[in-house]
Structure formats: C-alpha cells, structure tokens
C-alpha cells in the first residue's frame, strides 16, 4: 500500500510529533508499505511568529497537487492543522478523496498562553478541520473524551511507543551534578510551563534539556538551574538516564512522549494530574501526580526504577504503528 503523510511538523524540528511520525513511517515501511512524508522542507517557508524554529509553508497548493498526482497514494493521512494540513484538506476535498487526520497538540491552550483568544474559538476551528476526516486519531482516552465532549466525531485511539534500545538504564556517572538530579526535557516555551519546575525549591540539581523561544529568558531568571540546550540520540538518552526524577510540568500536552522515554531509562515521573500524565503514569508506581509539583518530585524519589522501565517496555512503536495502519482508509472508492 502507498501511504502519504502530510505534516507541518517535520525535520529539522525536534518534538514528539516529529518523532512519532518518523517512527511510524519507518515501521510502516518494515510492514511492506511504501511511505512518503510531505513536510515544510519541500516548500518555501517562513518562521512561525514567536517561534522561529517552526517553519510555515508558503502557498503549498501546487506542490501538494503534484505530489498527490505523482505518488498516487492508496491512503492519505493529514497529521497537522497548519498551512500544509489546510492545503491538503482543501485538495483532498476537491478530489473527493477520503483521508484520516490526527490530533497531536492542544492548540487552543497553546494559543491562549500567548494571546487572549477564547478557547472556544480555537476548538471550533479545529472541529471544522477534523470534521472532513473519515477518522481522527487521538493518543489517549482522556483526549478522546475531551474532544468528544466538544463535538468532535470519528475519534479512534492511536497510542505511542518508545525505543528501549536507546532509552534504557545507564551509568549515573554521566552527570557530575549534586544529587538528586531532577530533569525536565522538552521545548522551553511558555506553553510547556517550564517555569513551574524551575521555581520549585528542591534539593540537589535542576536540569533542563531542550531549546526554544524562552530558553535565554529562563537562563537569566534561574541561574542556579542547568540548561544543556538540545541533545540528541545517545547523548540525550545518557543525560536522562543519569538523572534521578523526571519532572513534567506541562498542563497542555496530549501525551508527553518524553515521559515514556524517561521511564524506559528507569526514572519515575513527577507531574500534574492532567491529560497526558494521567494516561502514561501509574500513580504511586511509576510516578507521582499531584497539584503540588514539589511534593510530586520529592515523592518520586522513593519509587522503584525497575517498575518504571517495565511499564515503558509495554509501549512499542510496532504496536502503535499497527494501530495507525488499521485506522487508515482507502483514498478513493
């Protein structure tokens, strides 16, 4: 089967959406499918306002049309709601092709964190976008329930996985920092609520791995914390595994793939009891969920790292990709 994936989130971006699509495409190819991913790198683009690391495609309609005609996919998945996703929706509707979409990001909350836009307006726009899809893939039961309550239809579950050959328990000596080490990995941006972690009064060290528009501001505001910037592959996995507790302060993520990666390294998670952690963490076993993030972080120190690794190993990219494969629909007919 020829599978086309259209996405506004793609390399060189570094985030959970890109990781998910890259791993899914690889698994689909191993299943025997031919996969083509069409991202912003195929078009002229401009930096996203307030977030220059994200590129927005300019006038992708013609290029998208040539891609669909040339590849002639059997099935099409539109992964994001950005300029490229909107162009794909328009093209596919004109052709009367069927397609699937996925809901990765809580854009209403992200936009509200940056501008005083009513959340209801954003959800109305997203509901319109996804209403054209034969199926809308969501990553957790909590997200499915929230979207259903807001009038979204045709919702199906598509879970996530973790590479346990890369993310695994390792030597704690990789980090030369006072113990315990509390680590947070992710985009350093207002919508990720990183400051809720940095402001905590914790023993030992606070470590932030990642980059983003708020990185320099956070460095100036919290000079006692350690900021590594982006890390990748073995260096990222070794850094995470050498910490003691993974702190996930986000209130807006739909899943939080980094929590699975940390758990696979043997780190318990400290997080708020919100969508994402509620579906990934087993409270009191692989993490502590509490409205008091400091209490959660200190409590997580007492949890068994082996239990964290065991739970993470239940999430495989092969299983997640089989779910994705099963939800795809024929484009024509």
N, C-alpha and C positions, 0 to 999 in steps of 0.2 A: 504494500500500500504506500502511496506517495502522500506524505504528511507535510503540510505547510503550517508553520508557526509564525505569526506576525506579532511583533512586540516592540514597544517603545523602550523597554528596558533590556539592554544587551551590552556586551563588552564594548568599551573598557570599563563600564560601570561595575561597581562591586557592591552587591546586595543580595538578599535572599531570593528575589525574583530571578535575577540572572543565574544564580547557582541552580535554582530549581529547573529552569528551562534548559540550561546546559546539560544537567544530569539526565533530565527526561529525554532530551533529544538523543543523547548517547545510548540510553537504554533502548529506546525505540529502534535505533539502528541495529543494536545487538539482537533485537527480536526479528530482524529481517526487513524492516521498513526503510524506505528512502525518505530522509527528512531534510527539509530546507528551512532555515530560520531567516526571516527578513527583519532586519533591525535598522536603527537610525544610521548605522555605518554605511548603508547603501545609498544614502541621500545627502544633499546639502542640509546642514543643520545649524541651529543657533543654541547658545547656552540658555538653560532654563533660568528665568528671573529668580534671584535669591539663591539659586542652586546651580552654579555654572558647570559642575561635574556631570550633570544630566543634559544631554543634547536632545533638542526637539527638531524633528524632521520638518523640512520646508517643502510644501507642495509635492507630497509623495504620490499623488494620484496616478500620473502616467507611469512612473517606475513600478508601482504596485500592479497596474494593469498588465504591463509587460511581463512581470514576474508570474502572475497567475496564468497568462496565456502560454508562456514558455514552459513552465513547470507542469501545468495542468494537473494540480493535486487532486487526489481522491477525497481528501478531507482537509478542512482548514480550521485552525484554532487561532482566535484573536485573543492574545494574552493580556493586553493592557488597554486603558481607556484614553491614551494620549493621542497626539496628532496622527500617528501612523495607524493606531487602532481605529480611530474615527474614519480615516480614509478607507480602511479595509471594510468596515461596517457598510459604508456607503457603496463601495464597489460590489460587495457580495450581495447586497440587497438589490442592486440594479440587475445583477446577473441571475437573481432568484436562486442563489446557491444557499445551502444550509451550512451553518458553522456553529462552533462552540466558542465560549468565552470563559475567562476565569477571573475571580475576584481576589486579588492579592493584597491590596493596600487600602487602608481606611482613609481615603482621600478627604472625606468630609471633616474628620478630626484634624488631619494634616493642614488643610486649608484654614480651619478655624484657629489653629495655633499661630498662623501667620497673618490672617486678615479677619475682620469681624463679619464673616459671611454666615448666614443662618445655615445650620447643618441640614435642615430640611431641603433647602435649595440644592445642595450638593447631592443628597441622596436621590432627589427627583431626577437629576441629570444622569446619575449612574443607573437608576432604574430604567430610564429610557434607553440608555446604551445597551444594557444587557437584555432588554425585552426582545430584541431581534434574534437572540441566540436560541438554538434548539436545546442546549444545556448550558448551565452556568456552573463551573466547577469552583467549589469553595473548600478551604483546607481544614476546617474544624467544625464539629457540631454546633459550637456556640456561634460561630459566624453564620452558619446556615440558619439558625433560629433567629438571629438578629435581622438578617436580610429578609427572611420570610415575613417577619413582623412588620417590615417596612414595604411590603408589597412585591418583593422580587419573586419570580417564578422559575420553574425548571431547574431548581438547585440540586446539585449532586456533590458527593464527597470525593475529594482528591487529596490524599494525605501527603506527607513529605518523608524524606529519608535522610540518612547520614552515612558518610563514608567512614566506616570504623577501621579501615586500614590506615587512614590518615589521622583521624581523631581517635586517640587511644591514650590510656595512662602512660606517662613518661616520667623521666627524671625531674624531680622538683628543683634540682640544682640549676636548671636553665635560667632561673630568675634569681638575681642577687639582690633581694629586697627584704626588708624587715617583715617577719611573719606575724599574723596571717596575711596573705595577699588576696584582696578582693578585686576581681577583674570584671570589666564590662567591655563587650565587643560590639561595635556597630557604628552606624552613621552618627557623627557628632553634629546633631541638628536639633532645633527646638522641639520638633515633634517627637523625638526619641526620649525626651525627659531625662537626659543625661545628668542634668544639674541635681535632680533628686538623689542621685547616687553620690555625686561629688560633695554635696553639702552634708552628708552623713558624718557623724562623729564615730569613727571606727578605729580599733587598734590596728597596728601593722601598716599596710600599704594599700592605696587605691590605685589601680592601673586601668587606663582606658586605651583600648586598641581600636584604631579606626580613624578616619578623617571625615571632613565635612565642613559646611559653611560656618559652624560655630566653634571650630577647633581652636583657633588663636584666641578667641574671646575666653574660652574655658581655661586655656593655659594661663592667661593673665589673671583670671579670677581665682583659680585654685592652684597656686604654685606648688603646694605640698603634694599634689597628685602627680602621677607619672603618665605621660602621654607618648605612645610609641608611633602614632600615625598608622598608616595602612601596613598590614603584614599579610603575607600570603603563604599558602601551601604549608610546607614543613615548619617554617618559622612561626606561622600563625598557630599551628597545632601545638608546637612545643611551648609557645608562650602561654596558651590557655591551659595546657596540662600541668604547667609548673605553678599555677595559682592554687588557691585553696577553696574559694567560693566564687561562683559566677553570679553577678548581680545584674538583673534585667529590669531596669526601671520604666520601660515603655508602658504607656497606657493605651496605645493605639495600634499595636501590631496585630495582624490576623493570626499569626502562628509564632514566629520567633525561631527561625531555623538555628540560630546561634545557641539557643538553649540545648537543643539536641546535640550539637557538636561539643558543647561543654560537658554535658552529661556523659557522652561517649568517652571523654577524657577522664572521667571519674570525679567531676566537680558537681556538688549539689548546687541547686539554683535558689536564689532569693529574689522574689518578685512580688508584685501586687496581685491580688486575686481578681484578674481581669481576663478578657478574651486573649487567647494565646497561652499564657501560663496555665490557665485552668484546664486546657486540653493536652498540655505537654508534660506538666509536672504532676507527680503523685505526692500530694501533701504529706509531710512528715516522713517520707521515704526517700524521694529523690530531690526534694526541695521544700522550702517553707514559703507559703503565700500569706502575706499579711499586709494590712493597710499601713502598718508601721514598718517601713523598709529596713530600718536599722535592726529592729527585733528579728526580722526575717533573716538578715545577713548573719547576725550573731548565732541564731538558732541553727542555721545551715551548717555551721562548723561541726556540729555534733552528728551529722548524718553519715551513713556508710557509703564511701565512694564506689564500692563494688555494686551496690544496688543501683546507683546512677548509670554505670556502664551497662548493666544487664538490661535496664529499661531502654536505653538508647539503641541497643542492638536489635530491638524488636521493630525498629523503623528502618526499612531498607528502600533504596532507590528503585530496585527492581519491582517490589510490591507497589510502590507509589506509581511507577510508570505503567504497570499493568492496569491500575485503576484509570489512569489517564487514557490509555488505549481503549478500554472498554466504553468510555464515555464519548468517544469520537463518533461523528455521524457522517454519512456519505454527503459530499458537497452537492451532487446532482442526483436527481431522481427522487 
